């Protein structure tokens, strides 16, 4: 599995834009139920995990470690897509 930084960055940017749009839509409702707060907390946790993984991936040099980080990042992106 080769690493294509531009493709990965493009995919992550698309996911981030979808998530931002969903967050903006939720913010415009002016109501916050316990369920919405829980979803927001989950999303924030995923966003922080994504940020940490991207940082680690930018510094990783071992191919096996990079592959593991790429898979973890894809998993987080998938979860974020489902959450939004």
DSSP file (Angstrom, degrees, kcal/mol; ACC not computed):
  #  RESIDUE AA STRUCTURE BP1 BP2  ACC     N-H-->O    O-->H-N    N-H-->O    O-->H-N    TCO  KAPPA ALPHA  PHI   PSI    X-CA   Y-CA   Z-CA
    1    1 A X              0   0    0      0, 0.0     2,-0.2     0, 0.0    66,-0.0   0.000 360.0 360.0 360.0 110.7    0.0    0.0    0.0
    2    2 A X        -     0   0    0      1,-0.0     2,-0.6     2,-0.0     0, 0.0  -0.506 360.0-121.4 -84.0 155.6    1.7    3.1   -1.1
    3    3 A X        -     0   0    0     -2,-0.2     2,-0.7     4,-0.0     3,-0.1  -0.859  23.1-173.8-101.9 119.9    1.2    6.4    0.6
    4    4 A X     >  -     0   0    0     -2,-0.6     4,-2.5     1,-0.2     5,-0.2  -0.886   3.4-170.3-112.6  98.6   -0.2    9.2   -1.5
    5    5 A X  H  > S+     0   0    0     -2,-0.7     4,-2.6     1,-0.2     5,-0.2   0.851  83.6  52.0 -59.3 -39.2   -0.2   12.3    0.7
    6    6 A X  H  > S+     0   0    0      2,-0.2     4,-2.3     1,-0.2    -1,-0.2   0.918 111.8  45.6 -66.2 -42.8   -2.1   14.5   -1.7
    7    7 A X  H  > S+     0   0    0      2,-0.2     4,-2.4     1,-0.2    -2,-0.2   0.920 114.9  47.9 -65.6 -42.9   -4.9   11.9   -2.1
    8    8 A X  H  X S+     0   0    0     -4,-2.5     4,-2.4     1,-0.2    -2,-0.2   0.916 112.0  49.3 -64.2 -43.2   -5.1   11.3    1.6
    9    9 A X  H  X S+     0   0    0     -4,-2.6     4,-2.2    -5,-0.2    -1,-0.2   0.891 110.7  51.3 -63.6 -39.0   -5.1   15.1    2.4
   10   10 A X  H  X S+     0   0    0     -4,-2.3     4,-2.1     2,-0.2    -2,-0.2   0.913 110.4  47.9 -63.7 -43.5   -7.9   15.5   -0.2
   11   11 A X  H  X S+     0   0    0     -4,-2.4     4,-2.2     1,-0.2    -2,-0.2   0.917 112.6  48.9 -62.8 -43.2  -10.0   12.8    1.4
   12   12 A X  H  X S+     0   0    0     -4,-2.4     4,-2.5     1,-0.2    -1,-0.2   0.877 109.4  52.5 -66.3 -36.7   -9.5   14.2    4.8
   13   13 A X  H  X S+     0   0    0     -4,-2.2     4,-2.4     2,-0.2    -1,-0.2   0.905 108.8  50.2 -65.8 -40.6  -10.4   17.7    3.6
   14   14 A X  H  X S+     0   0    0     -4,-2.1     4,-2.2     2,-0.2    -2,-0.2   0.924 112.0  47.5 -62.3 -44.6  -13.7   16.4    2.1
   15   15 A X  H  X S+     0   0    0     -4,-2.2     4,-2.4     1,-0.2    -2,-0.2   0.921 111.6  50.8 -62.1 -44.2  -14.6   14.6    5.4
   16   16 A X  H  X S+     0   0    0     -4,-2.5     4,-2.6     1,-0.2    -2,-0.2   0.903 109.2  50.5 -61.9 -41.7  -13.7   17.7    7.4
   17   17 A X  H  X S+     0   0    0     -4,-2.4     4,-2.3     2,-0.2    -1,-0.2   0.905 110.8  48.9 -64.4 -41.1  -15.9   19.9    5.2
   18   18 A X  H  X S+     0   0    0     -4,-2.2     4,-2.2     2,-0.2    -1,-0.2   0.910 112.5  48.8 -62.7 -41.1  -18.9   17.5    5.5
   19   19 A X  H  X S+     0   0    0     -4,-2.4     4,-2.6     2,-0.2    -2,-0.2   0.899 110.1  50.6 -67.2 -40.5  -18.4   17.5    9.3
   20   20 A X  H  X S+     0   0    0     -4,-2.6     4,-2.8     2,-0.2    -1,-0.2   0.910 109.7  50.8 -63.3 -41.8  -18.2   21.2    9.5
   21   21 A X  H  X S+     0   0    0     -4,-2.3     4,-2.2     2,-0.2    -2,-0.2   0.911 112.1  47.2 -62.1 -42.2  -21.4   21.5    7.5
   22   22 A X  H  X S+     0   0    0     -4,-2.2     4,-2.2     2,-0.2    -2,-0.2   0.907 112.3  49.4 -66.1 -41.0  -23.2   19.1    9.8
   23   23 A X  H  X S+     0   0    0     -4,-2.6     4,-2.3     1,-0.2    -2,-0.2   0.904 110.7  50.3 -65.0 -40.6  -21.9   20.9   12.9
   24   24 A X  H  X S+     0   0    0     -4,-2.8     4,-1.6     2,-0.2    -1,-0.2   0.903 109.4  51.3 -63.1 -41.1  -23.0   24.2   11.5
   25   25 A X  H  < S+     0   0    0     -4,-2.2     4,-0.4     1,-0.2    -1,-0.2   0.905 111.2  47.6 -63.6 -40.7  -26.5   22.8   10.8
   26   26 A X  H >< S+     0   0    0     -4,-2.2     3,-1.3     1,-0.2     4,-0.4   0.895 109.1  54.1 -66.6 -38.3  -26.7   21.5   14.4
   27   27 A X  H >< S+     0   0    0     -4,-2.3     3,-0.8     1,-0.3    -1,-0.2   0.812 102.0  59.2 -66.3 -28.9  -25.6   24.9   15.8
   28   28 A X  T 3< S+     0   0    0     -4,-1.6    -1,-0.3     1,-0.2    -2,-0.2   0.562  88.7  73.3 -78.1  -7.6  -28.3   26.7   13.9
   29   29 A X  T <  S-     0   0    0     -3,-1.3    -1,-0.2    -4,-0.4    -2,-0.2   0.760  84.4-150.7 -77.0 -23.8  -31.1   24.7   15.6
   30   30 A X    <   +     0   0    0     -3,-0.8     2,-0.4    -4,-0.4    -3,-0.1   0.594  63.9 100.4  62.4  12.2  -30.5   26.6   18.9
   31   31 A X        -     0   0    0     -5,-0.4     2,-0.5     2,-0.0    -1,-0.2  -0.980  52.1-168.5-125.3 142.1  -31.7   23.5   20.8
   32   32 A X        -     0   0    0     -2,-0.4     2,-0.1    -3,-0.1    -5,-0.0  -0.896   5.6-173.8-134.7 104.8  -29.4   21.1   22.5
   33   33 A X     >  -     0   0    0     -2,-0.5     4,-2.3     1,-0.1     5,-0.2  -0.425  42.4-104.1 -87.2 169.5  -30.7   17.8   23.8
   34   34 A X  H  > S+     0   0    0      1,-0.2     4,-2.2     2,-0.2     5,-0.2   0.884 123.7  53.6 -60.4 -38.0  -28.7   15.3   25.8
   35   35 A X  H  > S+     0   0    0      2,-0.2     4,-2.5     1,-0.2    -1,-0.2   0.906 108.3  48.8 -64.8 -41.6  -28.4   13.2   22.7
   36   36 A X  H  > S+     0   0    0      2,-0.2     4,-2.6     1,-0.2    -2,-0.2   0.896 110.8  50.6 -65.1 -40.0  -27.1   16.1   20.7
   37   37 A X  H  X S+     0   0    0     -4,-2.3     4,-2.4     2,-0.2    -1,-0.2   0.898 110.5  49.6 -64.5 -39.3  -24.5   16.9   23.4
   38   38 A X  H  X S+     0   0    0     -4,-2.2     4,-2.4     2,-0.2    -2,-0.2   0.921 112.1  47.5 -65.0 -43.7  -23.4   13.3   23.5
   39   39 A X  H  X S+     0   0    0     -4,-2.5     4,-2.7     2,-0.2    -2,-0.2   0.902 111.4  51.4 -63.2 -40.5  -23.0   13.2   19.7
   40   40 A X  H  X S+     0   0    0     -4,-2.6     4,-2.4     2,-0.2    -2,-0.2   0.907 110.5  48.4 -63.5 -41.9  -21.1   16.5   19.8
   41   41 A X  H  X S+     0   0    0     -4,-2.4     4,-2.1     2,-0.2    -2,-0.2   0.900 112.2  48.8 -64.6 -41.1  -18.8   15.1   22.5
   42   42 A X  H  X S+     0   0    0     -4,-2.4     4,-2.4     2,-0.2    -2,-0.2   0.920 111.7  49.6 -63.4 -44.2  -18.2   11.9   20.4
   43   43 A X  H  X S+     0   0    0     -4,-2.7     4,-2.6     1,-0.2    -2,-0.2   0.909 109.9  50.4 -62.8 -42.5  -17.5   14.0   17.3
   44   44 A X  H  X S+     0   0    0     -4,-2.4     4,-2.3     2,-0.2    -1,-0.2   0.893 109.6  51.5 -63.6 -39.4  -15.0   16.2   19.2
   45   45 A X  H  X S+     0   0    0     -4,-2.1     4,-2.2     2,-0.2    -1,-0.2   0.917 111.6  46.9 -63.0 -43.1  -13.3   13.1   20.5
   46   46 A X  H  X S+     0   0    0     -4,-2.4     4,-2.7     2,-0.2    -2,-0.2   0.892 110.0  53.6 -65.1 -39.4  -13.0   11.7   17.0
   47   47 A X  H  X S+     0   0    0     -4,-2.6     4,-2.2     1,-0.2    -2,-0.2   0.906 110.3  46.8 -62.5 -41.7  -11.8   15.0   15.7
   48   48 A X  H  X S+     0   0    0     -4,-2.3     4,-2.4     2,-0.2    -1,-0.2   0.891 111.8  50.6 -68.0 -39.3   -9.0   15.1   18.3
   49   49 A X  H  X S+     0   0    0     -4,-2.2     4,-2.6     2,-0.2    -2,-0.2   0.913 110.0  51.0 -62.5 -42.1   -8.1   11.5   17.5
   50   50 A X  H  X S+     0   0    0     -4,-2.7     4,-2.5     2,-0.2    -2,-0.2   0.919 109.8  49.5 -61.2 -44.7   -7.9   12.4   13.8
   51   51 A X  H  X S+     0   0    0     -4,-2.2     4,-2.0     1,-0.2    -1,-0.2   0.916 111.7  48.3 -61.4 -44.4   -5.7   15.3   14.5
   52   52 A X  H  X S+     0   0    0     -4,-2.4     4,-2.4     1,-0.2    -2,-0.2   0.914 112.2  49.1 -63.3 -43.8   -3.3   13.2   16.6
   53   53 A X  H  X S+     0   0    0     -4,-2.6     4,-2.8     1,-0.2    -2,-0.2   0.897 109.6  51.5 -64.5 -40.2   -3.2   10.4   13.9
   54   54 A X  H  X S+     0   0    0     -4,-2.5     4,-2.0     2,-0.2    -1,-0.2   0.899 110.6  49.3 -63.5 -39.5   -2.4   13.0   11.2
   55   55 A X  H  X S+     0   0    0     -4,-2.0     4,-0.9     2,-0.2    -2,-0.2   0.932 113.1  46.0 -64.0 -46.0    0.4   14.4   13.3
   56   56 A X  H >X S+     0   0    0     -4,-2.4     4,-1.4     1,-0.2     3,-0.7   0.901 111.3  52.9 -63.8 -40.3    1.8   10.9   13.9
   57   57 A X  H 3< S+     0   0    0     -4,-2.8    -1,-0.2     1,-0.2    -2,-0.2   0.865 103.5  56.9 -64.3 -36.0    1.5   10.0   10.3
   58   58 A X  H 3< S+     0   0    0     -4,-2.0    -1,-0.2     1,-0.2    -2,-0.2   0.761 116.1  36.6 -66.9 -22.8    3.4   13.1    9.2
   59   59 A X  H << S+     0   0    0     -4,-0.9    -1,-0.2    -3,-0.7    -2,-0.2   0.574  90.3 111.3-103.8 -12.8    6.3   12.0   11.3
   60   60 A X     <  +     0   0    0     -4,-1.4     3,-0.0    -3,-0.2    -3,-0.0  -0.389  31.3 169.9 -70.4 137.6    6.2    8.2   10.8
   61   61 A X        +     0   0    0     -2,-0.1     2,-0.4     5,-0.0    -1,-0.1   0.622  50.6  91.6-117.8 -25.4    9.0    6.6    8.8
   62   62 A X     >  -     0   0    0      1,-0.1     4,-2.7     2,-0.0     5,-0.2  -0.614  70.0-142.5 -75.3 124.9    8.5    2.9    9.3
   63   63 A X  H  > S+     0   0    0     -2,-0.4     4,-2.3     1,-0.2     5,-0.2   0.870 100.2  50.1 -57.7 -39.4    6.3    1.5    6.5
   64   64 A X  H  > S+     0   0    0      2,-0.2     4,-2.1     1,-0.2    -1,-0.2   0.907 112.2  47.4 -66.3 -40.4    4.4   -0.9    8.8
   65   65 A X  H  > S+     0   0    0      2,-0.2     4,-2.5     1,-0.2    -2,-0.2   0.905 110.9  51.7 -66.7 -41.6    3.7    1.9   11.3
   66   66 A X  H  X S+     0   0    0     -4,-2.7     4,-2.8     2,-0.2    -2,-0.2   0.915 109.3  50.7 -60.1 -43.5    2.5    4.2    8.5
   67   67 A X  H  X S+     0   0    0     -4,-2.3     4,-2.3     2,-0.2    -2,-0.2   0.919 110.4  49.1 -61.1 -44.3    0.2    1.5    7.3
   68   68 A X  H  X S+     0   0    0     -4,-2.1     4,-2.3     1,-0.2    -1,-0.2   0.915 112.8  47.4 -61.5 -43.7   -1.2    1.1   10.8
   69   69 A X  H  X S+     0   0    0     -4,-2.5     4,-2.8     2,-0.2    -2,-0.2   0.894 110.1  52.6 -66.1 -39.9   -1.7    4.8   11.2
   70   70 A X  H  X S+     0   0    0     -4,-2.8     4,-2.4     2,-0.2    -2,-0.2   0.911 111.0  47.4 -61.5 -42.5   -3.4    5.1    7.7
   71   71 A X  H  X S+     0   0    0     -4,-2.3     4,-2.2     2,-0.2    -2,-0.2   0.912 112.8  48.4 -65.2 -42.3   -5.8    2.3    8.7
   72   72 A X  H  X S+     0   0    0     -4,-2.3     4,-2.4     2,-0.2    -2,-0.2   0.909 111.7  50.1 -64.5 -41.1   -6.6    4.0   12.0
   73   73 A X  H  X S+     0   0    0     -4,-2.8     4,-2.7     2,-0.2    -2,-0.2   0.907 109.8  50.4 -63.8 -42.2   -7.1    7.3   10.3
   74   74 A X  H  X S+     0   0    0     -4,-2.4     4,-2.5     2,-0.2    -1,-0.2   0.898 109.8  51.5 -63.0 -39.3   -9.5    5.8    7.7
   75   75 A X  H  X S+     0   0    0     -4,-2.2     4,-2.4     2,-0.2    -2,-0.2   0.925 111.1  46.7 -62.7 -44.9  -11.4    4.2   10.6
   76   76 A X  H  X S+     0   0    0     -4,-2.4     4,-2.5     2,-0.2    -2,-0.2   0.916 111.9  51.2 -63.7 -43.0  -11.7    7.5   12.4
   77   77 A X  H  X S+     0   0    0     -4,-2.7     4,-2.2     2,-0.2    -2,-0.2   0.905 110.1  49.9 -60.6 -41.2  -12.8    9.2    9.2
   78   78 A X  H  X S+     0   0    0     -4,-2.5     4,-2.0     2,-0.2    -2,-0.2   0.926 111.3  48.5 -62.0 -44.6  -15.4    6.6    8.6
   79   79 A X  H  X S+     0   0    0     -4,-2.4     4,-2.1     1,-0.2    -2,-0.2   0.893 110.7  51.0 -62.9 -39.4  -16.7    7.0   12.1
   80   80 A X  H  X S+     0   0    0     -4,-2.5     4,-1.4     1,-0.2    -1,-0.2   0.887 108.4  52.5 -65.7 -37.9  -16.8   10.8   11.7
   81   81 A X  H  < S+     0   0    0     -4,-2.2    -1,-0.2     1,-0.2    -2,-0.2   0.885 111.4  46.3 -64.0 -38.7  -18.8   10.3    8.4
   82   82 A X  H  < S+     0   0    0     -4,-2.0    -2,-0.2     1,-0.2    -1,-0.2   0.838 110.4  53.9 -71.0 -33.3  -21.3    8.1   10.2
   83   83 A X  H  <        0   0    0     -4,-2.1    -1,-0.2     1,-0.2    -2,-0.2   0.754 360.0 360.0 -75.2 -23.9  -21.6   10.6   13.1
   84   84 A X     <        0   0    0     -4,-1.4    -1,-0.2    -5,-0.1    -2,-0.2   0.483 360.0 360.0 -90.0 360.0  -22.4   13.6   10.9
